[in-house]
């Protein structure tokens, strides 16, 4: 018996949806929600132009509430109108727009590609548009246009993907337009993020932290553990001191080599000075010696 109640409730909701679709087609009908409350039933209507849903002085809203109460048996219905923020991401609105463009006489391929561009430009992850009927000639056919990434089967296809349907009457026959949109900011269950771990720093502080975080073994030899910790710290400190000493020795060697290279030319100059002085003395002696004239013979 409970199953019959679910079926009757589903049929009533589909009938209400069809009624609102026919009444508010010009206002850009984008779907509805029914919420049962203790005060009555709240019917939330989504539309592209909410002003046309309300009407002058709320005339159309009052007519809709009366029809919902009398024809569909809703207890104390209250209609609330909400504006669709992004009409391009609503599949029902886009299906009606495609139908109106086809009714004006535009080619189905051009209509489909313009709709795909508009929907993907609004930020959708994926789109699928199917137009079926007598689109090419006397024989019926089905044309499917897709863009982006969209789920076609499984639970994500029913939970995340939005669907919309519309029909249009042309001279060859009736065409059916079926639009499926995968909205943005949808996190799929098969998405995996890989995080890169930060680089570890080998210092005394990190060693202390790791040793503190480690759980102590269940034994009474606490003194042995403290000695091991102190030994590890001493080895780390000694290694750092040795590195500093080696660096200082290397710097001293470099400075001494530079000083030696600067002093070498000075020593050579000092050694060259006495040689030059000896050469000068020899020249002076040769100049001072008198030239001896030969004696004439009688």
C-alpha positions as CSV (number, residue, x, y, z in Angstrom):
1,X,0.0,0.0,0.0
2,X,2.9,2.4,0.8
3,X,4.2,1.9,-2.8
4,X,1.0,3.1,-4.3
5,X,1.2,6.2,-2.2
6,X,4.7,6.9,-3.5
7,X,3.5,6.4,-7.1
8,X,0.5,8.7,-6.7
9,X,2.6,11.4,-5.2
10,X,5.1,11.2,-8.0
11,X,2.3,11.4,-10.6
12,X,0.9,14.4,-8.9
13,X,4.2,16.2,-8.9
14,X,4.8,15.5,-12.7
15,X,1.3,16.8,-13.5
16,X,2.0,20.0,-11.5
17,X,5.3,20.4,-13.3
18,X,3.6,20.1,-16.7
19,X,0.9,22.6,-15.7
20,X,3.5,25.2,-14.6
21,X,5.5,24.5,-17.7
22,X,2.6,25.3,-20.0
23,X,1.5,28.4,-18.0
24,X,5.0,29.9,-17.5
25,X,6.7,29.1,-20.8
26,X,7.1,32.7,-21.8
27,X,8.6,33.6,-18.3
28,X,11.4,31.1,-18.8
29,X,10.3,28.3,-16.5
30,X,13.2,26.6,-14.9
31,X,11.7,24.0,-12.6
32,X,9.8,23.7,-9.3
33,X,10.1,22.2,-5.8
34,X,7.4,21.1,-3.5
35,X,8.0,21.3,0.3
36,X,5.3,19.9,2.7
37,X,5.1,22.0,6.0
38,X,2.7,21.9,8.9
39,X,1.1,25.2,7.7
40,X,0.6,23.9,4.2
41,X,2.5,23.0,1.0
42,X,5.2,25.4,-0.3
43,X,5.7,25.4,-4.1
44,X,9.0,27.1,-5.1
45,X,9.0,28.2,-8.8
46,X,12.3,29.0,-10.5
47,X,12.0,31.3,-13.5
48,X,14.2,33.5,-15.6
49,X,11.8,36.5,-15.5
50,X,10.0,36.4,-12.1
51,X,8.0,39.5,-12.9
52,X,6.0,37.7,-15.5
53,X,5.2,34.9,-13.0
54,X,3.8,37.3,-10.5
55,X,1.9,39.4,-13.0
56,X,0.1,42.8,-12.4
57,X,-0.8,43.0,-8.8
58,X,-0.1,39.3,-8.3
59,X,-2.9,38.2,-10.6
60,X,-1.1,35.2,-12.2
61,X,0.2,33.9,-8.8
62,X,-3.3,34.0,-7.3
63,X,-4.7,32.0,-10.3
64,X,-1.9,29.4,-10.0
65,X,-2.6,28.9,-6.3
66,X,-6.3,28.5,-6.9
67,X,-5.7,25.9,-9.6
68,X,-3.2,24.0,-7.5
69,X,-5.7,23.8,-4.6
70,X,-8.8,22.9,-6.7
71,X,-7.4,20.7,-9.5
72,X,-4.4,19.1,-7.9
73,X,-5.6,18.8,-4.3
74,X,-2.8,20.6,-2.5
75,X,-3.6,21.7,1.1
76,X,-3.2,25.5,1.6
77,X,-0.7,26.0,-1.3
78,X,1.8,28.9,-1.1
79,X,3.7,29.8,-4.3
80,X,7.1,31.4,-4.0
81,X,9.0,32.7,-7.0
82,X,12.8,32.7,-7.3
83,X,15.0,34.1,-10.1
84,X,17.5,31.8,-11.8
85,X,20.9,33.3,-11.2
86,X,22.6,31.7,-14.3
87,X,20.0,30.8,-17.0
88,X,22.7,29.1,-19.2
89,X,23.3,26.5,-16.5
90,X,19.6,25.5,-16.3
91,X,18.8,22.7,-18.8
92,X,15.0,23.4,-19.0
93,X,15.5,27.1,-19.9
94,X,18.2,26.2,-22.5
95,X,15.9,23.5,-24.0
96,X,13.1,26.0,-24.4
97,X,15.5,28.5,-26.0
98,X,16.7,25.9,-28.5
99,X,13.0,25.0,-29.3
100,X,12.1,28.7,-29.9
101,X,15.2,29.1,-32.2
102,X,14.2,26.0,-34.2
103,X,10.6,27.3,-34.5
104,X,11.9,30.5,-36.1
105,X,13.5,28.4,-38.9
106,X,17.2,28.3,-37.9
107,X,19.3,25.2,-38.8
108,X,19.6,22.7,-36.1
109,X,23.4,22.5,-36.2
110,X,23.8,26.2,-35.8
111,X,21.3,26.2,-32.9
112,X,23.0,23.4,-31.1
113,X,26.6,24.8,-31.4
114,X,25.5,28.3,-30.2
115,X,23.8,26.6,-27.2
116,X,27.0,24.6,-26.4
117,X,29.1,27.7,-26.6
118,X,26.8,29.7,-24.2
119,X,26.6,26.9,-21.7
120,X,30.4,26.2,-21.6
121,X,31.0,29.9,-21.5
122,X,28.9,30.1,-18.3
123,X,31.4,27.6,-16.6
124,X,29.8,24.2,-17.1
125,X,32.0,21.1,-16.9
126,X,30.2,19.3,-19.7
127,X,27.1,19.6,-22.0
128,X,25.2,17.1,-24.2
129,X,22.4,18.3,-26.5
130,X,20.3,15.8,-28.6
131,X,17.8,16.8,-31.2
132,X,15.6,14.0,-32.5
133,X,12.9,14.0,-35.2
134,X,12.6,14.9,-38.9
135,X,15.5,17.2,-38.9
136,X,17.0,16.3,-42.3
137,X,14.1,15.0,-44.4
138,X,11.1,12.7,-44.3
139,X,12.9,10.1,-42.2
140,X,13.4,10.8,-38.5
141,X,17.0,11.0,-37.2
142,X,18.9,11.9,-34.0
143,X,21.7,14.4,-33.8
144,X,23.9,14.5,-30.7
145,X,26.3,17.3,-29.8
146,X,28.7,17.2,-26.8
147,X,31.3,19.4,-25.3
148,X,33.5,19.1,-22.1
149,X,33.4,16.2,-19.6
150,X,30.0,14.7,-18.6
151,X,29.0,11.5,-16.8
152,X,26.8,9.1,-18.7
153,X,26.2,6.3,-16.3
154,X,26.3,5.4,-12.6
155,X,25.3,7.3,-9.5
156,X,27.1,10.5,-10.4
157,X,25.1,10.8,-13.7
158,X,21.8,10.8,-11.7
159,X,23.0,12.9,-8.8
160,X,25.1,15.6,-10.4
161,X,23.9,15.9,-14.0
162,X,20.9,18.1,-14.6
163,X,18.4,17.3,-17.4
164,X,15.9,19.2,-19.4
165,X,13.4,18.3,-22.1
166,X,11.3,20.4,-24.6
167,X,9.3,19.8,-27.7
168,X,8.6,22.0,-30.8
169,X,6.0,21.6,-33.6
170,X,7.4,22.1,-37.1
171,X,6.0,21.4,-40.6
172,X,7.7,18.0,-41.0
173,X,6.7,16.9,-37.5
174,X,7.5,17.2,-33.8
175,X,11.1,17.6,-32.6
176,X,12.4,16.6,-29.2
177,X,15.2,18.5,-27.5
178,X,17.0,16.9,-24.6
179,X,19.7,18.8,-22.7
180,X,22.1,17.5,-20.1
181,X,24.4,19.8,-18.1
182,X,27.1,19.0,-15.6
183,X,27.4,22.2,-13.5
184,X,30.7,23.6,-12.2
185,X,32.1,23.1,-8.7
186,X,31.1,19.4,-8.8
187,X,33.6,17.1,-7.0
188,X,33.4,13.6,-8.4
189,X,34.1,10.5,-6.3
190,X,36.9,9.4,-8.5
191,X,38.9,12.6,-8.2
192,X,42.3,12.2,-6.4
193,X,44.6,14.9,-5.1
194,X,48.3,14.1,-4.6
195,X,50.1,16.2,-2.0
196,X,53.9,16.5,-2.0
197,X,55.4,16.2,1.5
198,X,57.7,19.1,2.7
199,X,61.5,18.6,2.8
200,X,62.8,17.6,6.2
201,X,65.6,19.6,7.9
202,X,68.4,17.7,9.7
203,X,69.1,20.0,12.6
204,X,69.4,19.6,16.4
205,X,65.9,20.9,16.9
206,X,64.3,18.4,14.6
207,X,66.2,15.6,16.2
208,X,65.0,16.7,19.6
209,X,61.4,16.9,18.4
210,X,61.6,13.4,16.9
211,X,63.1,12.0,20.0
212,X,60.4,13.6,22.2
213,X,57.5,12.5,20.0
214,X,58.7,8.9,20.0
215,X,57.0,6.7,22.6
216,X,59.4,5.3,25.3
217,X,59.8,1.6,25.5
218,X,58.2,-0.3,28.4
219,X,61.3,-0.7,30.5
220,X,63.0,0.7,33.5
221,X,66.3,1.7,31.8
222,X,65.4,5.4,31.4
223,X,69.0,6.4,32.2
224,X,70.3,4.5,29.2
225,X,67.9,6.4,26.9
226,X,68.9,9.8,28.3
227,X,72.6,8.9,27.7
228,X,71.9,7.8,24.1
229,X,70.1,11.1,23.5
230,X,72.9,13.2,24.9
231,X,75.5,11.2,22.8
232,X,73.6,11.8,19.6
233,X,73.4,15.5,20.4
234,X,77.1,15.6,21.2
235,X,78.0,13.9,17.9
236,X,75.9,16.4,16.0
237,X,77.4,19.4,17.8
238,X,81.0,18.0,17.3
239,X,80.4,17.5,13.6
240,X,79.2,21.1,13.3
241,X,82.3,22.4,15.2
242,X,84.6,20.3,13.0
243,X,83.0,21.8,9.9
244,X,83.5,25.3,11.2
245,X,87.2,24.6,12.0
246,X,87.8,23.2,8.5
247,X,86.2,26.2,6.9
248,X,88.4,28.6,9.0
249,X,91.6,26.6,8.1
250,X,90.7,26.8,4.4
251,X,90.2,30.6,4.6
252,X,93.6,31.0,6.4
253,X,95.4,29.0,3.7
254,X,93.9,31.1,1.0
255,X,94.9,34.3,2.7
256,X,98.5,33.1,3.3
257,X,98.8,32.1,-0.4
258,X,97.6,35.6,-1.5
259,X,100.3,37.2,0.8
260,X,103.1,35.0,-0.6
261,X,102.2,35.9,-4.1
262,X,102.3,39.6,-3.2
263,X,105.7,39.4,-1.4
264,X,107.7,37.4,-4.2
265,X,108.1,40.3,-6.6
266,X,109.6,42.5,-3.8
267,X,112.3,39.9,-3.0
268,X,113.3,39.7,-6.7
269,X,113.6,43.4,-6.8
270,X,115.9,43.4,-3.7
271,X,118.2,40.7,-5.3
272,X,118.4,42.6,-8.6
273,X,119.7,45.8,-6.9
274,X,123.3,44.7,-6.1
275,X,123.7,43.3,-9.6
276,X,122.8,46.7,-11.1
277,X,125.2,48.5,-8.7
278,X,128.1,46.2,-9.8
279,X,127.4,46.9,-13.4
280,X,127.5,50.7,-12.8
281,X,130.9,50.5,-11.0
282,X,132.4,48.6,-13.9
283,X,131.3,51.2,-16.3
284,X,132.7,54.0,-14.2
285,X,136.1,52.3,-13.9
286,X,136.4,51.9,-17.7
287,X,135.6,55.6,-18.2
288,X,138.2,56.8,-15.6
289,X,141.3,54.8,-17.0
290,X,143.5,57.2,-19.2
291,X,144.4,56.3,-22.6
292,X,148.2,55.7,-22.9
293,X,149.9,57.2,-26.0
294,X,152.8,55.4,-27.7
295,X,156.2,57.0,-27.5
296,X,157.9,58.2,-30.7
297,X,161.3,56.6,-31.6
298,X,164.2,58.8,-32.6
